[in-house]
């Protein structure tokens, strides 16, 4: 889920601190804590905010012309258009991606969401519902499709049924997943609007623990950054912070070029890109990781989905 109240804008000090502390404390390991909640969710926001969104889109559009049969290229374009609020154009790009990769539940649910957002009047247009149903047919546990199918129930007047479906999704949600907070807020708000008491049940319902497949082996028992680590990192001037982060990400990419079989480092690169708001680059990292490690494709996709990488 992209969330109705995505944060936009430049990377904040806390985002920089989180990234720096992550590199320092975790090195090549990947803790699961999803830091997307602290970061801008739009693609390449620093460059877009600098005043050249057309250049960014032109680059992505040029890629689709160079690689018209690449689902990843169309997915990256769809994600960028969605994040810029051009939902109809995002849907058009996702349609291309889904046609090229029809077995991807994540692509169908992304297409459904774009169609919902592009609709001026119908809160659940038929073509969006069709996309969500295709996603569920491929993967009955796809969280975005499940969320929006429950929205359909709510819009249709079955508020209790919608809340039940959202509670079921919450029970299946991995701890720290980027949609957990929004899902809880949705349950609470719909309950309040329709005078359905959800407070006690919501407090008692916890997201499930991560499975072994969802948590990289290298991250087990490794703590995340402490508040003091983040505060110390945030004391650096902004320019030095940005240079440090750029150097860290570049170093990570260099290590992956030397050893592309290191799956944990690929996951860390995806997480870093998502924390920076660089969703298209995160999607490309996933594509490159799978190309280098086809035997680990399922694990990489599972991690990417948990991190909110588009196109899964």
C-alpha positions as CSV (number, residue, x, y, z in Angstrom):
1,X,0.0,0.0,0.0
2,X,1.2,3.4,-0.8
3,X,-0.8,5.0,2.1
4,X,-3.0,8.0,1.9
5,X,-0.7,10.3,3.8
6,X,2.7,9.7,2.2
7,X,5.5,11.9,3.4
8,X,7.0,14.1,0.7
9,X,10.0,16.3,0.6
10,X,13.7,16.1,1.1
11,X,15.4,13.7,3.4
12,X,15.4,14.8,7.0
13,X,18.2,14.6,9.6
14,X,16.6,11.6,11.2
15,X,16.6,9.8,7.8
16,X,20.3,10.5,7.3
17,X,21.0,9.4,10.9
18,X,19.1,6.2,10.4
19,X,21.0,5.3,7.3
20,X,24.4,6.2,8.7
21,X,23.7,4.3,11.9
22,X,22.5,1.3,9.9
23,X,25.7,1.2,7.9
24,X,27.8,1.5,11.1
25,X,26.0,-1.0,13.3
26,X,24.7,-3.5,10.8
27,X,27.6,-3.4,8.3
28,X,26.6,-5.9,5.7
29,X,23.8,-7.4,7.8
30,X,20.2,-6.6,7.3
31,X,18.0,-6.0,10.4
32,X,14.3,-6.1,9.5
33,X,13.1,-2.8,10.9
34,X,11.4,-1.1,8.0
35,X,12.5,2.5,7.9
36,X,10.4,3.6,5.0
37,X,8.0,5.2,7.5
38,X,10.6,7.8,8.3
39,X,11.4,8.6,4.7
40,X,9.9,10.4,1.7
41,X,8.1,7.9,-0.4
42,X,8.3,9.6,-3.8
43,X,10.9,8.4,-6.3
44,X,14.2,10.4,-6.4
45,X,12.6,13.2,-4.4
46,X,15.9,15.1,-3.9
47,X,16.3,15.5,-7.7
48,X,12.6,16.2,-8.3
49,X,12.5,18.8,-5.6
50,X,15.6,20.4,-7.2
51,X,13.3,21.4,-10.0
52,X,13.6,18.8,-12.7
53,X,10.7,16.3,-12.5
54,X,10.4,16.3,-16.3
55,X,14.0,15.2,-16.6
56,X,13.5,12.3,-14.2
57,X,10.4,11.1,-16.1
58,X,12.1,11.6,-19.4
59,X,14.9,9.3,-18.2
60,X,12.4,6.6,-17.1
61,X,10.3,7.0,-20.3
62,X,13.5,6.7,-22.4
63,X,14.3,3.5,-20.6
64,X,10.9,2.1,-21.6
65,X,11.6,3.0,-25.2
66,X,15.0,1.2,-25.0
67,X,13.5,-1.7,-23.2
68,X,9.9,-2.0,-24.3
69,X,9.7,-5.6,-23.2
70,X,11.0,-4.9,-19.7
71,X,8.4,-5.2,-16.9
72,X,10.9,-3.6,-14.5
73,X,11.2,-0.5,-16.8
74,X,7.5,0.0,-17.0
75,X,7.2,-0.7,-13.2
76,X,9.7,2.0,-12.4
77,X,7.9,4.5,-14.6
78,X,4.6,3.6,-13.0
79,X,6.0,4.0,-9.5
80,X,7.5,7.4,-10.4
81,X,4.3,8.6,-12.0
82,X,2.2,7.4,-9.0
83,X,4.5,9.1,-6.5
84,X,4.1,12.3,-8.5
85,X,0.3,12.1,-8.3
86,X,-0.2,11.3,-12.0
87,X,-2.4,8.2,-11.3
88,X,-3.8,7.7,-14.8
89,X,-0.4,7.7,-16.3
90,X,0.8,5.4,-13.5
91,X,-2.0,3.0,-14.3
92,X,-1.1,3.1,-18.0
93,X,2.5,2.1,-17.2
94,X,1.5,-0.6,-14.7
95,X,-0.8,-2.0,-17.4
96,X,2.2,-2.5,-19.6
97,X,4.2,-4.0,-16.8
98,X,1.4,-6.4,-15.8
99,X,1.0,-7.5,-19.4
100,X,4.7,-8.3,-19.6
101,X,4.7,-10.0,-16.2
102,X,1.2,-11.3,-15.6
103,X,2.3,-13.7,-12.9
104,X,3.2,-10.8,-10.5
105,X,0.5,-10.3,-7.9
106,X,2.2,-7.1,-6.7
107,X,2.0,-5.6,-10.2
108,X,-1.7,-6.3,-10.5
109,X,-2.4,-4.9,-7.0
110,X,-0.3,-1.8,-7.9
111,X,-2.3,-1.4,-11.0
112,X,-5.5,-1.7,-9.1
113,X,-4.4,1.0,-6.6
114,X,-3.4,3.3,-9.4
115,X,-6.9,2.8,-11.0
116,X,-8.6,3.6,-7.7
117,X,-6.6,6.8,-7.3
118,X,-7.2,7.8,-10.9
119,X,-11.0,7.5,-10.5
120,X,-12.7,10.9,-10.0
121,X,-16.0,9.5,-8.8
122,X,-16.2,5.7,-8.4
123,X,-14.3,4.7,-5.2
124,X,-13.8,1.2,-6.6
125,X,-14.0,1.2,-10.4
126,X,-14.6,-2.2,-12.1
127,X,-11.2,-2.2,-13.7
128,X,-9.5,-1.7,-10.3
129,X,-11.6,-4.5,-8.8
130,X,-10.6,-6.8,-11.7
131,X,-6.9,-6.0,-11.1
132,X,-7.2,-6.8,-7.3
133,X,-9.0,-10.1,-8.1
134,X,-6.2,-11.1,-10.4
135,X,-3.7,-10.3,-7.7
136,X,-5.6,-12.4,-5.2
137,X,-5.9,-15.3,-7.7
138,X,-2.1,-15.3,-8.0
139,X,-1.3,-14.7,-4.3
140,X,-4.2,-14.9,-1.8
141,X,-2.0,-13.1,0.8
142,X,-1.2,-10.0,-1.3
143,X,-1.6,-7.3,1.3
144,X,-2.5,-4.4,-1.0
145,X,-5.2,-6.4,-2.8
146,X,-6.6,-7.7,0.5
147,X,-6.8,-4.1,1.8
148,X,-8.6,-2.7,-1.1
149,X,-11.0,-5.7,-1.4
150,X,-12.0,-4.9,2.2
151,X,-12.4,-1.2,1.1
152,X,-14.9,-2.5,-1.4
153,X,-16.9,-4.1,1.3
154,X,-16.8,-0.9,3.4
155,X,-17.9,1.2,0.4
156,X,-20.7,-1.3,-0.2
157,X,-22.0,-0.9,3.3
158,X,-20.6,-4.0,4.9
159,X,-18.5,-2.1,7.5
160,X,-18.2,-5.0,9.9
161,X,-17.1,-7.3,7.1
162,X,-14.5,-4.8,6.0
163,X,-13.2,-4.5,9.5
164,X,-13.0,-8.3,9.9
165,X,-11.0,-8.5,6.7
166,X,-8.6,-5.7,7.9
167,X,-8.2,-7.5,11.2
168,X,-7.3,-10.7,9.3
169,X,-4.8,-8.7,7.3
170,X,-3.3,-7.2,10.4
171,X,-2.9,-10.7,12.0
172,X,-1.0,-11.7,8.8
173,X,1.1,-8.6,8.7
174,X,4.8,-9.0,9.6
175,X,6.0,-6.9,12.4
176,X,7.3,-3.5,11.1
177,X,5.7,-3.8,7.7
178,X,5.3,-0.4,6.1
179,X,1.5,-0.7,5.9
180,X,0.9,-1.7,9.5
181,X,0.4,1.8,11.0
182,X,-2.0,2.8,8.2
183,X,-3.9,-0.4,8.5
184,X,-4.4,0.1,12.2
185,X,-5.5,3.7,11.6
186,X,-8.0,2.6,9.0
187,X,-9.6,0.1,11.3
188,X,-9.8,2.7,14.1
189,X,-11.3,5.4,11.9
190,X,-13.9,3.1,10.2
191,X,-14.8,1.8,13.6
192,X,-15.3,5.3,14.9
193,X,-17.3,6.5,11.9
194,X,-19.7,3.5,12.1
195,X,-19.8,3.2,15.9
196,X,-18.1,-0.2,15.9
197,X,-16.0,-0.8,19.0
198,X,-12.6,-1.9,17.8
199,X,-10.3,-0.4,20.5
200,X,-9.8,-3.5,22.7
201,X,-9.5,-5.8,19.8
202,X,-7.1,-3.5,18.0
203,X,-4.9,-3.3,21.1
204,X,-4.9,-7.1,21.5
205,X,-4.1,-7.8,17.8
206,X,-0.4,-7.8,17.1
207,X,1.4,-8.1,13.8
208,X,2.9,-11.6,13.5
209,X,6.6,-12.3,14.2
210,X,8.8,-12.5,11.2
211,X,9.5,-16.0,9.7
212,X,13.0,-17.3,9.1
213,X,12.6,-16.6,5.4
214,X,11.6,-13.0,6.0
215,X,14.5,-12.2,8.2
216,X,17.9,-12.5,6.6
217,X,20.2,-14.8,8.4
218,X,22.9,-12.2,8.8
219,X,20.5,-9.9,10.7
220,X,19.4,-12.3,13.4
221,X,20.1,-11.0,16.9
222,X,21.7,-7.8,15.6
223,X,20.2,-4.7,17.2
224,X,19.1,-1.7,15.3
225,X,20.6,1.8,15.7
226,X,20.1,3.4,19.1
227,X,18.7,6.9,19.7
228,X,22.2,8.1,20.7
229,X,23.7,6.7,17.5
230,X,21.1,8.5,15.4
231,X,21.5,11.8,17.4
232,X,25.3,11.6,17.0
233,X,25.0,11.1,13.3
234,X,22.5,13.9,13.0
235,X,25.0,16.4,14.4
236,X,27.0,16.4,11.3
237,X,26.3,19.3,8.8
238,X,23.7,18.3,6.2
239,X,26.3,18.4,3.3
240,X,28.6,16.0,5.2
241,X,25.7,13.7,6.0
242,X,24.7,13.5,2.4
243,X,28.3,12.9,1.3
244,X,28.7,10.2,3.9
245,X,25.5,8.5,2.8
246,X,26.3,8.7,-0.9
247,X,29.7,7.2,-0.1
248,X,28.2,4.4,1.9
249,X,25.7,3.5,-0.8
250,X,28.4,3.7,-3.4
251,X,30.6,1.4,-1.3
252,X,27.8,-1.0,-1.0
253,X,27.2,-1.1,-4.7
254,X,31.0,-1.6,-5.3
255,X,31.0,-4.6,-3.0
256,X,28.0,-6.0,-4.9
257,X,29.8,-5.6,-8.2
258,X,32.7,-7.6,-6.7
259,X,30.4,-10.1,-5.1
260,X,26.9,-10.1,-6.6
261,X,26.1,-13.4,-4.9
262,X,25.8,-11.6,-1.5
263,X,22.1,-11.6,-1.1
264,X,22.1,-9.8,2.2
265,X,23.9,-6.8,0.7
266,X,21.3,-6.7,-2.1
267,X,18.6,-6.5,0.5
268,X,20.5,-3.7,2.4
269,X,20.8,-1.8,-0.9
270,X,17.1,-2.1,-1.5
271,X,16.4,-0.9,2.0
272,X,18.8,2.0,1.7
273,X,17.1,3.1,-1.6
274,X,13.7,2.9,0.0
275,X,14.8,4.9,3.0
276,X,16.2,7.6,0.6
277,X,12.8,7.5,-1.2
278,X,14.5,6.2,-4.4
279,X,11.8,3.6,-5.2
280,X,12.7,3.2,-8.8
281,X,16.3,2.5,-7.9
282,X,15.1,0.0,-5.2
283,X,13.1,-1.8,-7.9
284,X,16.2,-1.9,-10.2
285,X,18.3,-3.3,-7.3
286,X,15.7,-6.1,-6.9
287,X,15.9,-6.9,-10.6
288,X,19.7,-6.9,-10.6
289,X,19.8,-9.0,-7.4
290,X,17.5,-11.7,-8.9
291,X,19.5,-11.7,-12.2
292,X,22.6,-12.4,-10.1
293,X,20.9,-14.8,-7.7
294,X,18.0,-16.6,-9.4
295,X,18.0,-19.3,-6.8
296,X,17.2,-16.7,-4.2
297,X,14.5,-15.0,-6.1
298,X,11.7,-15.9,-3.7
299,X,13.6,-14.6,-0.7
300,X,14.6,-11.4,-2.5
301,X,11.0,-10.8,-3.5
302,X,9.7,-11.5,0.0
303,X,12.1,-9.0,1.5
304,X,11.4,-6.4,-1.2
305,X,7.6,-6.7,-0.5
306,X,8.2,-6.2,3.2
307,X,10.3,-3.1,2.4
308,X,7.6,-1.7,0.1
309,X,9.6,-2.0,-3.1
310,X,7.2,-1.4,-6.0
311,X,6.4,-4.0,-8.6
312,X,6.4,-7.1,-6.4
